Amino acid sequence: MQIKGISQNPVFVKPVKTQKAETTSAASNKDKIEISSEARSLAKMDLSTERLEQIRTKLAGGFYNTPEVLDKVAEKLSKDIIK
C-alpha cells in the first residue's frame, strides 16, 4: 500500500479575488490642531523670571505636595467637574 500526500488539485482550489487598493491623495490627510481661547490667553501671559524661580523653588521644596495644597487643588477640580 502506498500513501500519497495531499495534493493541490487545481479543480478544488478557489481563485483568490484581488482588489485594488484605494488611492488617497496626500493633501486630504493633513493634520490639524485647534488651540482653545483659554490656551491662547495663557500663552500671552508673561511670567517674570523671578516668578518662575519662585515656582521652581516651591516645586523642588515639595510645597505642592502638602495636604493643604492638595486639598485646595482637589476642591477646585471637583468644582470644575461639576460645572
N, C-alpha and C positions, 0 to 999 in steps of 0.2 A: 504494500500500500504506500502511496506517495502523497504527502500533504503539500499542497501548494499554498503560497502566501496569498494575501488579499490583493487582488489586482484592481487597478483603476480603470475599469471598463468605461470607455467614453460614452456608452449608451446610458449609463446610470449617473453620470456626473452632470450636475446642472451648471449651465454657464453663469458666471458671475456678472451681474449688471453693474456697469460703472457709470458714475455720474460725474459730470464736470463740476469742478469747484466754482462757486460763485466768485466773481471778481469784484472787489470793492476798491474804490478809489481811496488813496491815502488822504485826500482832502476831506473826506466825510468822517474820518475818525480822528478829529482833533480833540485834544484835551481842553478842558475849560475849567476855570476856577471862578468862584464868586466870593468876594470879600464883603462881609456884613458892614453895616454902617457903624456898629459898635467897634469892630476891629479897626476901621478907618480912623475913628476918633481916638482910639488908644494909640495908634501908630503916630498920631500927630502930637501926642503928649511928649513934652521934653523933660526928661528927668536929668537933674544935675548929677555930676559925677559924685558929689558929696552925698546926695540922697541914695544913689546906687551903692556907695560904700557902706552906708548905714544898713541898708537892706542885706548886703552880703555879710556884714558882721553879725546881724541878728540870725541869719541862716546858719552861719558857722557856729554860733554860740548855742543853737538849739532853742532859741526863743519861740519859734513857731511850733515846737513840739510840746509846749506846756499845756496842761489840761485847760487852763483858762482860754488860751488862744484856740485850741481845738474845739472847745465848746462854742465859741463865737462863730467859727467857720461852719460848724455843723448846723448851728441855728440859722445862719444866713443862707446856707444851701437848702435847708428844708423850706424856708420861706420862698426861695426862688422856684422850687419844685412845685409848691402848692399854687403859685400864681397861675 
